[in-house]
Amino acid sequence: MDDRAHMRAALQIAARGLGNTWPNPSVGCVLVNHGAVVGRGWTQPGGRPHAETQALDRAGEAARGATAYVTLEPCSHHGRTPPCCDALIRAGVARVVVALRDPDSRVDGRGFARLREAGIIVEEGLMGAEAAALNAGFIRRVTQGLPLVTLKLASTLDGRIATATGESRWITGASARRAVHALRAKHDAVMVGSGTVIADDPELDCRIPGMDPVPMLRVVADARLRTPSAARLVTTARSQPTWLLTGAGHRPAALAPYIAAGVEVVTIRRSSGGGLQPRAMLAALGARGVTRVMAEGGAGLAASLLRAGLVDRLVWFHAPGTMGAEGFPSLGPLGVALLSAMPRFRLLDSRRMGDDVMSDYGKE
């Protein structure tokens, strides 16, 4: 019971790093000696220092003979920082309890082996399912080359995101918008289509009083290079990173304004219809270290991700109103001819956000 309580605490503090640690996982570590917590740490913004070294620094000499509860296998390779295994060994930790083996080929059991060779007791698998859920984005990127995808939609009860004249601010209320910002903070990147940029000129940042996350990566999917060079995502690209995913074949002069503004242009394979292949877009993000991406529309981007079966989590905010068929729909065509072909999700949570309702779904 004590082991579970301490691992639960390690998982809770590991969650603090979500959205701030990519390309590294978000890890938590709790050091316990004679029943007392002597050190805690979690992966810091940018992915370092690592959780174990943070906890060891706080514990000092009290780490000798302690048990370390770690949510992911301690690293055993030299990167920008020395291996966490070596730090645990030098500190004289007597026992290491780990929730989940690291699927990274540079680790994947090597951390456990090194600790055992040093005479440290190693136990693995405690609350492994919870740890896997926490770092599902990191695991997906390492094993499949793709980030975890959350699709966020905000609409009326009948699924409309704008009036026939294009008016869309604001469908949902202040409480729902704050929840969206909090959700962004738990993701590495937020992605929209060029239509959303043209219609709304969004900033796609995270504005929550008291929260100071790493500047969020903004990603625009724009096959035809329609994004205005005066858009806020472009003009603020030097202070907050912006990537433009587009197809090949654009003239250098057409790309020049974006590059001059500090936007990183990433070339993506086109689909047969001329758009960007959804899997290719996500693979490009994964190759650059992104583990968790939040897609915020518009209707075309949302539909393309759903058609490709690439949405892992769907968070839908419904406002208590209707627009009718003349309003703009939240989703583009999905090509569903049979009920059995519908993308399906299971309800995880539902709660009120002021007058609105947030429904959180996971992929079936």
C-alpha angles and dihedrals in degrees: 000000000000090000091054093047092052093045089049088054090049091052091049093054092042088061089063090074098053109125094016106066107056133167082029124064121254106250134181128205130189122186117206126186122181090345096308126109106239101172142011132187143164134191109284127227112293091025101283149123091040124233096253095053091047091053093044092051090053094046098047112173091353088076091073108105092004131133116242117210108200127178095212133029110277112254118257102189134082113250125144087318131038118264116284088221090065091049091052091048094048091049091057097240109177101201136020122198113193128188100202140016114239110246091204106117090226089064116016099135097337090100092055091047093052093050092049091048087057090055097256118143109240125195121179137188102045107146089349094156091056091048091049091052091049094052098032090126094054091045092049092050094048096044102033106016092240133107124235110263127218115187113205120195129178117191148137120276089270093052100258122146101185141012122256088266091054098255109151109149110129119000093151128044135251095272092055092047091052089051089053091054090050089050091051090054090062093056131073095221141012119215133198137168123251090253090064091050091051094046101040108016089215127193094210093204131133114255111179120140111249095013119112107181125173107276105279120245110239118205126193121196104210117157095174098040095244097147109119113241087224093057114123091239088061101040092050096044094110093057097036118027118249127187122195115206110202142150128268124264103055116142114253089239090059092052095043098085092054094046091047089054091054099259116146109227115211119190115221132188114260125232122236089268093055097256126113119279106246095216091048090052092052092044089055090052092046092049088057093052103263111148103173126032128182114207113204101182155205112218095262096051092044092051094047092054092047093047090053092049092239101128112104098174131023119200112186124186113199122197117208097250143079134223105182131224095312091067121091112265122236092229133045122219115312098184093232111165098162131042088232089062095058117117102249132202137182122234112248101171142351127191143159120259103191104296092342131080125227116205118191118201134183127207114267 
